[in-house]
Amino acid sequence: MMENVVSEAPGWAAIDAAFERLYPGQKDIHLAAVPPPGAGGDAVLNGVSIYQGAGDMPHWHYVTYGLTELFDKQSDDPSISGFGFELTFRLKQGEETEPPRWPFEMLQNLGRYVFSTGCIFEAGHFRQRLAPILQDTETQIFSLIFVADPELPQADTPNGKLNFVQVVGITNDEMDAVWNVGVKTVEALLARRSPKLVTDITRSSVLTDPGALRAVHETAEHDGSPTEMIYVDHVAFERHGSSTTIVFSATTIRSLLAVLPYRWRFGRPFSIICGDYVVTWQKGERNVVRRQGEPLQVILNDAGYQEFVDTMHPVEGTYTLTCLPELKLRVDVTEIRDTRGRVVYRIGAAR
């Protein structure tokens, strides 16, 4: 990079310097946002650079530009550059000679989430997804975890500190494990296959290994789930006299059934949150539904809990419990649409 560009874009130069140390002499492939941020489009990142990585498997190594302050210092905190991090992503290289473009779009979408909510991604965070990481492709990779990039330490820039947070694709059952044992345990299992945590969209779950699956179950059985709540996009209450119907999506019920057992046996409450709607499952001496405005508590004793987990399924329909005759639970199909609005997946449809 020319000296005048370095002086005009010190944050950009700091990212370049970190990757130059990692890949000395390698020329990156840069995908710029067109139009750039603030010029009328929906891009929030200025661009993404891609390098060719090696190690446990050949891969493409992506890095974002735009979550930190690339040019002038604008925020009030001199110790942190922008949001304090840039995202990286390692994708297993196949037979292609040019890096796939879809990770650029994925990283832009993650950037839009950060800019619109102000919520940052840090090592140990996760993001459940309801559709495959790449549509129109046979893959088991759906959700994402966030880890410290294993080869890029924190960097000091003229605009403040910068962390490189790596996005890693995981399967649905690995996402269930994240709910119950946390990101670090799942990260360690993934690192056994790929120390650099390269995302391979053709891989099977690490939990097909009986030893890995046993380790997850033993940890959850011993420590319980650390997940106190999950945020979902489809919950509603319908009241008819003294009767209440709670409406969930099939994917919400799937997550509930994955987490609740490892909260319940430790006497820990578990909540599902959607906007102003909150439903909390809690262990008690008797079965009762408590309503205090929109927050709703479902309290179950041991027998009631067992009936609940035996009765509920992530399949569309209305479910009733003999232990709580005033409560109905309706499960709706989760529809996944593509960018054109077409339904491409229907999760939980009755056969």
Phi, psi and omega in degrees: 000137181292154186299322182292328177290321177301315182290327181278335183225067184295329178292319177299314181298326180293322177294314178303318183295321180297320181281333174295322177293326182281323182233070185301129177082353182276134177272126181281162169256120184251129174253112182268146175287131179231115355287163180290166179307136178084003183250021174109347178267192180253009179287141174246340177261140178293330180172182179222134174254149182231136177237162176263117180257159179235217180096234184290337174198146176300137183205163173265132183246108183264148174217139182271158173230112175144350175274344171252175181275104185282331187245246181285153174286125182239330181282166183276345183267109183288346185273344185233133178272113178058233177280354175091004182204156165238152181268142170237163180205130178249122182242127179304132180275129176265223180276352183292148178259348176240143181295138177300148183273338187301327176298331176301316180291320179299315181293324175298319180296320177295321177297321178298321178299315181297313183292325184281332184252337187079000178277134181258164174256132177229162175305132183102349177277165177212164180216110178285136176240148183262353181233160177303150182299334178225113182289159180062028178222139176285104180211148175264359183275118181241300191266179186227142165242162183237129183226165172289129178304123188295347182241002184235101179287170176303140181243146172264130178236163176301340181260004180123183185285152182223126173253146175257112184254119185269134175270132182230127179279139180226164180274171181297318180288332173292327175294320175301320179295323177300316178306320193261337181229357176091164184294319186300320180295316179293320177303317180295322178293319179295323182293340176295325179275321184218098182304332179269004176057049177285133176278121178245107186287354178262357188281161171267171181293144174294342182278003169288344173282116183304325180294318179294317180296319179296320180297320178295313181297318181295321178295315180294320179295325183277317188255340186078169181280136177277357186276110182276332184202158171228148178258129183231173184248011182207096172215140176209156175248137172235124183247134178226094184064237179272000181263143178234133173247127174258129182254125179235163168272160180299323181291328177294315178298322178300314179294319180301313182291337178282324188266319189307318181303325183270000167261317187301309187293346176259005179070024182261132178291158179219130185241146171246129187236132174219101184060238179274354181272129178226127175238125182241129173264135184214146179277138180208183181275340179218164183270123182202150173251123179250130179240124175230084188071224180283324176301137183226133178249131173251107183257126184230141170274185186300315181293319179296319177299316181296320177296320180300308184290334177283333186271317189284143176217149178281054181227139184305144179148175177249129185244141178235154179239131178294333181284342178223074186296339180278358184244133171238147179236117181255133179250123178258152175295139172268121179257127177255126183247152176275183184295343178267002179087003180279139177286120181249341177218140173236106185264125178093011179291136177291140180271000000 
